[in-house]
């Protein structure tokens, strides 16, 4: 298993520039050296929790980082000095890899590879810059496997929690703005929590169950094998079956001939009469079970919806309660948005701020509507 051309084996033999290194150069190279060592350690730590192909890929990435380390050591020569601490980002990655080894670590590693400065550094070789670009795609592929395994539960968690946070904050702020007593706001928040959680759970159950039923209805059956021996050799619609499944004319004709016994088959045809077993790598594996999705949505919605109610539960009233609820929900929105950013390999801060803006915007609109409603009624 290799991550790049063999010519990159030594990370390129000549740097882009061979001028006498300055103090700034030495400082930068030492930082590169420390980061390469840390990144290699991250990949080795991740490999300890993997098996088979994924383990081999991660170890190959660590080996490639070792080639880059050798390049900076060669440039530094006697200036290498004592090992320098890696950047905060690299140390954080190492801590997460040693203690968690999750898909979030791979997503962070993907971002780290994407931000490599080698393409613009005159002392890094072209091969090293190309390596980093390839590494980003390799890590993206590994992270995608984890994202696919985690997609169903994570989707229910994020959607449920965010819906709970935004909808109940909006409800609480709208009710409070209308001028009702704090006890009424509290009861409204609890009612919104229960009603929303039940609605989310029921909706997710129906959604997943319906999706599974649709997938089952579209999966091909093996009825053609049972019916094929009884078909007329000259006039039969078996060809239409395979064309309808998306086969080319040539492939469909070949399959018809095979099913009609006009071609030899290396396999045991009786095995095809058995129902198809689910494929481990089915593209719909992230759908999950209906009950699992329903329970997850219920719990995550409730966990989000309880946040804006907490100040009222602890006896706070008026503006202080609303401000506290807004702050708590804002922190939660930043956290969930940041988690989405980490998992998707994009900026956690950008995704967190986007989530915060959308949630607070919805709450503000509801608050203004509550003020207007309270003024009209009053």
Buried (B, 14 or more C-beta within 10 A) or exposed (E): EEBBEEEBBEBBEEBBEEEEBEEEBBEBBBBBBBBBBBBBBBBBBBBEBBEEEBBEBBBBBBBBBBBBBBBBBEBBEEEBEEEBEBBEBBBBBBEBBBEEBBBBBBBBBBBBBBEBEBEEBEBBBBBBBBBBBBBBEBBBEBBBBBBBEBBBBBBBBBBBBBBBBBBBBBBBBBBBBBBBEBEBBBBBBBEBBBBBBBBBBEEBBEBBBEBBEEEEEEEEEEEBBEBBEEBEEEEBEBBEBBBEEEBEEEEBBBBBEBBBEEEEEEEEEEEBEEEEEEEEEEEBBBBBBBEBBBBBBBBBBBBBBBBBBBBBEEEBBEEEBBEBBBEBBBEBBBBBBBBBBBBBBBBBEEBBBBBBEBBBEBBEEBBEBBBEBBEEEE
